[in-house]
Amino acid sequence: MKILIIEDERELSQNIKKYLSTENYVCEQAYNFDEALDKITLYSYDCILLDLNLPGGDGLKIVEEIKRRRIESGIIILSARGTLDDRLEGLKIGADDYLSKPFPLSELSMRIYALLRRRNFYNNNVIKSNEIEIDLLAKTVKANDLNIVLTKSEYELLLYLVSNKNRVISKNAIAEHLSGDMADMLDSQNFVYAHIKNLKAKLAEASSLNHIRNVYGTGYQWEE
């Protein structure tokens, strides 16, 4: 899952990124209003962590822009502006949650997990697709009751495909999801192909059928 951290306090932003990266999230950062707008315009994110007091503009305007563009990212506001009016305004215009500073990073992690589970997986902790079973809390995968050991990227790829089941996902979108804004520096064709190939091989070892369909010239599709 890919997260954008919009926070001008660089030490806090780095601490959040470091903590969430250990939990297998791909994290990108923006430190001011204009940089945040560029990020949400150019890239897609599963969750956006948003500080309200940003150099160059009010974070609430970013929430409004996200909704105006019909961007489907979840939004958690992180702010020292913890008054009831601020909270109500943020939630009213489209934020999903509000966390007042200071906060434990473990609490932030659970808020993100709860948000993604609600938005993508109908509040389920265990996702089942065909003979595949994904435990979101333990971050483990089984096929036909056999444990499958995946790398961080392979796990993210499987989860991304399953959460978009029966939809064709472009190779560029997959590369961006797995590598964030580094995708522009990669050979996305070979990068994605290698991860798809490895994931297919590991699923096949557990006697899983091939549910990943190559849509020629376009991308890949998880068939359910």
matplotlib code that plots the C-alpha trace (Angstrom):
import matplotlib.pyplot as plt

x = [0.0, 1.2, 1.1, 1.8, 3.0, 2.2, 4.0, 6.4, 8.1, 10.8, 11.9, 8.3, 7.8, 11.0, 10.0, 6.6, 8.1, 10.7, 8.0, 5.5, 8.2, 8.9, 5.2, 5.6, 4.1, 5.6, 5.9, 6.4, 6.7, 5.7, 6.8, 4.7, 1.3, 2.5, 4.6, 1.6, -0.7, 1.9, 2.1, -1.7, -1.9, 0.9, 0.5, -2.1, -2.1, -4.0, -3.8, -2.8, -1.6, -2.2, -0.9, -3.2, -0.5, 1.6, 3.9, 2.2, -1.4, -4.1, -4.2, -8.0, -7.7, -5.8, -8.7, -11.1, -8.9, -8.7, -12.5, -12.9, -10.6, -12.5, -9.3, -10.1, -7.3, -8.2, -7.3, -6.1, -5.6, -2.6, -2.6, -1.9, -5.1, -7.2, -10.2, -13.7, -14.4, -11.2, -12.1, -15.6, -14.6, -12.0, -14.4, -17.2, -15.3, -14.1, -11.4, -11.8, -10.1, -8.4, -5.4, -4.2, -0.5, 1.3, 0.4, 2.0, 3.2, 1.5, -1.8, -1.3, -0.5, -3.7, -5.7, -4.2, -4.9, -8.5, -9.0, -7.6, -9.5, -12.8, -12.2, -10.7, -11.7, -15.1, -13.8, -12.3, -9.0, -8.6, -9.1, -10.0, -9.8, -10.1, -7.8, -5.7, -6.0, -4.3, -4.1, -3.8, -2.7, -0.1, 0.8, 0.9, -0.4, -1.7, -2.8, -4.6, -3.6, 0.1, 2.1, 3.7, 6.8, 6.7, 9.0, 7.6, 7.1, 5.5, 3.1, 2.2, 1.8, -0.6, -2.6, -2.8, -4.0, -6.6, -8.0, -8.5, -9.8, -11.2, -9.8, -7.0, -4.1, -1.5, 2.2, 3.0, 0.4, 1.9, 5.4, 4.3, 2.4, 5.4, 8.1, 6.4, 7.8, 11.0, 8.9, 10.0, 13.6, 12.8, 12.3, 8.7, 8.3, 11.1, 10.5, 6.9, 7.5, 10.1, 7.8, 4.8, 7.0, 8.3, 4.8, 3.3, 6.1, 5.6, 1.8, 2.3, 4.5, 1.5, -0.6, -2.4, -4.0, -2.8, -5.2, -2.9, -3.8, -1.5, -3.5, -1.3, 0.0, -1.9, -1.1, -2.3, -5.6, -6.4, -9.3, -11.8]
y = [0.0, 3.5, 6.4, 10.1, 12.0, 15.7, 17.2, 20.3, 19.1, 17.1, 15.2, 14.1, 13.2, 11.1, 9.3, 8.5, 7.2, 5.1, 3.5, 2.8, 1.5, -1.3, -2.2, -2.7, 0.6, 2.5, 6.1, 9.3, 12.8, 16.4, 19.3, 22.2, 23.1, 23.3, 20.1, 18.2, 19.4, 18.2, 14.8, 14.2, 15.3, 13.1, 10.0, 7.8, 6.8, 4.5, 6.9, 10.5, 11.8, 15.5, 18.2, 21.3, 24.0, 23.9, 26.5, 28.0, 27.1, 25.5, 21.7, 21.9, 23.3, 20.1, 18.0, 20.1, 19.6, 15.8, 15.7, 18.0, 15.8, 12.7, 11.1, 8.0, 8.1, 7.8, 10.9, 11.1, 14.7, 15.0, 18.4, 20.4, 22.3, 20.0, 22.1, 20.6, 23.1, 22.0, 18.4, 18.8, 20.9, 18.4, 15.5, 17.5, 18.2, 14.7, 13.5, 10.0, 10.4, 13.0, 12.5, 15.3, 15.9, 14.5, 10.9, 7.5, 6.1, 2.8, 4.6, 6.2, 2.7, 1.2, 4.2, 3.6, -0.1, 0.5, 3.0, 0.8, -2.2, -0.2, 1.2, -1.7, -4.9, -4.3, -4.4, -7.9, -8.8, -11.9, -11.6, -14.6, -14.8, -18.1, -20.4, -17.5, -16.3, -13.0, -12.1, -8.3, -8.1, -10.8, -9.9, -13.6, -15.5, -19.0, -21.0, -24.3, -24.0, -23.8, -20.8, -18.8, -16.7, -13.5, -10.5, -7.1, -6.2, -9.5, -9.2, -5.6, -6.7, -9.6, -7.3, -4.7, -7.2, -8.8, -5.5, -4.6, -8.0, -8.4, -4.9, -4.5, -2.6, -1.0, -1.8, 1.8, 1.8, -1.3, 0.1, 3.3, 1.4, -0.7, 1.9, 5.3, 8.3, 6.3, 4.6, 7.2, 6.1, 2.4, 0.3, -0.4, -3.2, -5.3, -4.3, -5.3, -8.5, -9.7, -9.3, -10.8, -13.8, -14.4, -14.0, -16.5, -19.0, -18.9, -19.3, -22.2, -23.9, -24.0, -25.5, -22.3, -21.8, -19.0, -16.1, -13.4, -12.7, -10.8, -8.4, -7.9, -4.3, -3.1, -4.7, -7.4, -8.6, -10.8, -13.0, -14.2]
z = [0.0, -0.9, 1.5, 1.0, 4.0, 3.7, 6.7, 6.9, 10.1, 8.5, 11.5, 12.2, 8.5, 8.5, 11.7, 10.3, 7.0, 8.9, 11.1, 8.4, 6.0, 8.6, 8.2, 4.4, 3.4, 0.4, 1.7, -0.2, 1.3, 0.6, 2.8, 1.5, -0.1, -3.7, -3.5, -2.0, -4.9, -7.4, -5.8, -5.7, -9.3, -10.7, -8.5, -6.8, -3.2, -0.9, 2.0, 2.5, 5.9, 5.9, 8.2, 8.1, 8.8, 5.6, 4.2, 1.2, 2.1, 4.3, 4.3, 4.2, 0.7, -0.3, 1.0, -1.1, -4.2, -3.6, -3.5, -6.5, -8.6, -7.3, -6.1, -4.2, -1.6, 2.1, 4.1, 7.7, 9.0, 11.4, 13.1, 16.2, 15.3, 17.5, 18.1, 17.5, 14.7, 12.8, 13.2, 12.1, 9.1, 8.0, 8.2, 6.6, 3.5, 3.0, 5.4, 6.8, 10.2, 12.4, 14.7, 17.0, 17.5, 19.4, 18.7, 19.1, 15.8, 16.7, 16.9, 13.5, 12.1, 13.4, 12.1, 8.6, 8.8, 9.8, 7.1, 4.3, 5.6, 5.5, 2.1, 0.2, 2.0, 3.6, 7.2, 6.8, 8.4, 6.1, 2.4, 0.3, -3.4, -5.2, -3.2, -1.9, 1.7, 2.8, 6.5, 6.6, 10.2, 10.1, 6.4, 5.5, 2.5, 2.0, -1.0, -0.4, 3.3, 2.4, 3.6, 0.9, 1.7, -0.3, -0.4, 0.5, -3.2, -4.0, -1.1, -2.2, -5.8, -4.8, -2.5, -5.2, -7.8, -5.5, -4.3, -8.0, -9.0, -12.5, -13.5, -15.9, -14.3, -16.5, -16.0, -15.3, -12.5, -11.0, -11.2, -9.5, -6.8, -5.9, -6.2, -5.7, -7.4, -8.3, -11.0, -13.6, -13.1, -13.8, -16.8, -15.8, -18.4, -17.0, -13.4, -13.4, -15.5, -13.0, -10.0, -11.8, -12.9, -9.3, -7.8, -10.3, -9.5, -5.8, -6.1, -8.5, -5.9, -3.6, -6.3, -6.9, -10.3, -12.5, -11.8, -13.2, -16.8, -19.1, -21.1, -24.1, -24.6, -21.5, -18.2, -15.9, -14.4, -11.4, -12.4, -9.8]

ax = plt.figure().add_subplot(projection="3d")
ax.plot(x, y, z, "-o")
ax.set_aspect("equal")
plt.show()
